[in-house]
Amino acid sequence: MKKTRAMELLGIELPIVQAPMAGATTPALVGAVCAAGGLGSFGAAATAPERIRAVIHAVRQRTTGSFNMNLFVPDWEPVPDDPARVAAMQAILAPLHAELEAGEVPAPGALFGPFDKQLEVLMEEQVPVVSFHFGAPPGAVAVLKRGGAVVMSSATTVAEAVALEEAGVDIIIAQGAEAGGHRGTFAGDWQQSLIGTLALVPQIVDAVSTPVIAAGGIMDGRGVAAVMALGAGAAQLGTAYLACPENSISPAYRAAVLTANAERSTVTKVFSGKPARGLRNRYLDTLSQHEDTLLPFPSQYSIYRRLRARATELEDSDFLPMWAGQGVGLAKEEAAGALTNRLAADAQAVLDKLRG
Ligand SMILES: Cc1cc2nc3c(=O)[nH]c(=O)nc-3n(C[C@H](O)[C@H](O)[C@H](O)COP(=O)(O)O)c2cc1C
């Protein structure tokens, strides 16, 4: 396949980006994708700064090439939580804690960041590619670029893509509504920003001169070929890599990914307080009855941390956050390197076939 501008900027041989997935990506996953010629990405949003440094060193032991480290831009208000709302949410969670013998419902605490310190480590370690979710602070973009990094961020609307271009990012990730995980929406209403990949990618491609990578619902060579036809310079896949043995998700979560159909994937705020796409389960259905009492991100995620840890311990998929996109029905267990190669080879075969 001819190299696109995005591939040249990223220094990759295949038009495949394994999505950063906080809590799911590992140096082994990132290294395997990089070794195959794609771009491996580590979701470092919830990783402490010094641990991020250790992850970077572990990735560098597995690849001498390009790789991506990803952070959440703190677009949330650092307001202390209203004690009455916290107490109301604790009361809702208490019976679930009792059922799973998870102990007391904790008070919300810090979960992500601190962003400035995380960023400092990425700069000190001269990470080749940095991607952001929830916007792109122009100051950070400029410093990273001066240090030689390629900077990317997610857009869920044309307006966000234009804002990211103005902020100076090198590559825009067009995240369609099908995408698993948190919506990258940072400007405007999140429900109005649920635009499908097929509609979003060409509109962003036409609106900006910055290279675009497509994300959301891409699971195989057909999907990769489709987004390349829409003008994307590469495809970013998250859900497809959840079926790989190199990630760090629990066996219960991986089993759910391998058996779920598209109808089970839904966008919800109940796990974290921010809209994110995941698999419906008992926790989601229960908390959906209390939408008005949900705490803002990241407090809702944090107050749920003990129940989540206990559900992981018990391998209880009824209470786990299981981010996954609408393509989940196509997930197949496969090693990450083999998946990366197959995606690129099958995309090429599809394009050749269409060319006749
Ligand atoms: C389990 C999971 C965790 C994710 N975590 C992050 C993250 O930490 N940072 C980020 O930029 N995107 C994250 N995403 C979103 C991906 O970058 C990407 O937009 C999405 O996976 C693409 O859609 P797909 O899942 O249909 O392939 C996550 C997605 C999943 C499935």
The ligand as an SDF file (V2000), in Angstrom:
LIG
                    3D

 31 33  0  0  0  0  0  0  0  0999 V2000
  -11.1960   -0.3390   26.1790 C   0  0  0  0  0  0  0  0  0  0  0  0
  -11.0120    0.9870   25.5170 C   0  0  0  0  0  0  0  0  0  0  0  0
  -10.3140    1.9890   26.1810 C   0  0  0  0  0  0  0  0  0  0  0  0
  -10.0570    3.2100   25.5440 C   0  0  0  0  0  0  0  0  0  0  0  0
   -9.2850    4.1380   26.1860 N   0  0  0  0  0  0  0  0  0  0  0  0
   -8.8620    5.2330   25.4820 C   0  0  0  0  0  0  0  0  0  0  0  0
   -7.8570    6.0850   26.0370 C   0  0  0  0  0  0  0  0  0  0  0  0
   -7.3520    5.8570   27.1410 O   0  0  0  0  0  0  0  0  0  0  0  0
   -7.4710    7.1390   25.2900 N   0  0  0  0  0  0  0  0  0  0  0  0
   -7.9770    7.3910   24.0340 C   0  0  0  0  0  0  0  0  0  0  0  0
   -7.5630    8.3590   23.3990 O   0  0  0  0  0  0  0  0  0  0  0  0
   -8.9330    6.6010   23.5000 N   0  0  0  0  0  0  0  0  0  0  0  0
   -9.3660    5.5270   24.1850 C   0  0  0  0  0  0  0  0  0  0  0  0
  -10.2930    4.6830   23.6180 N   0  0  0  0  0  0  0  0  0  0  0  0
  -10.8940    5.0370   22.3110 C   0  0  0  0  0  0  0  0  0  0  0  0
   -9.9820    4.6310   21.1530 C   0  0  0  0  0  0  0  0  0  0  0  0
   -8.9090    5.5270   21.0320 O   0  0  0  0  0  0  0  0  0  0  0  0
  -10.7010    4.6170   19.8000 C   0  0  0  0  0  0  0  0  0  0  0  0
  -11.3270    5.8380   19.5690 O   0  0  0  0  0  0  0  0  0  0  0  0
  -11.7280    3.5050   19.6700 C   0  0  0  0  0  0  0  0  0  0  0  0
  -11.2860    2.3050   20.2550 O   0  0  0  0  0  0  0  0  0  0  0  0
  -12.0120    3.2290   18.2070 C   0  0  0  0  0  0  0  0  0  0  0  0
  -13.1780    2.4850   18.0500 O   0  0  0  0  0  0  0  0  0  0  0  0
  -13.2450    0.8830   18.0750 P   0  0  0  0  0  0  0  0  0  0  0  0
  -13.1820    0.5370   19.5200 O   0  0  0  0  0  0  0  0  0  0  0  0
  -14.5440    0.6140   17.4370 O   0  0  0  0  0  0  0  0  0  0  0  0
  -12.0620    0.3690   17.3090 O   0  0  0  0  0  0  0  0  0  0  0  0
  -10.5720    3.4590   24.2380 C   0  0  0  0  0  0  0  0  0  0  0  0
  -11.3050    2.4520   23.5910 C   0  0  0  0  0  0  0  0  0  0  0  0
  -11.5230    1.2240   24.2050 C   0  0  0  0  0  0  0  0  0  0  0  0
  -12.2840    0.1590   23.4610 C   0  0  0  0  0  0  0  0  0  0  0  0
  1  2  1  0
  2  3  1  0
  2 30  2  0
  3  4  2  0
  4  5  1  0
  4 28  1  0
  5  6  2  0
  6  7  1  0
  6 13  1  0
  7  8  2  0
  7  9  1  0
  9 10  1  0
 10 11  2  0
 10 12  1  0
 12 13  2  0
 13 14  1  0
 14 15  1  0
 14 28  1  0
 15 16  1  0
 16 17  1  0
 16 18  1  0
 18 19  1  0
 18 20  1  0
 20 21  1  0
 20 22  1  0
 22 23  1  0
 23 24  1  0
 24 25  2  0
 24 26  1  0
 24 27  1  0
 28 29  2  0
 29 30  1  0
 30 31  1  0
M  END
$$$$
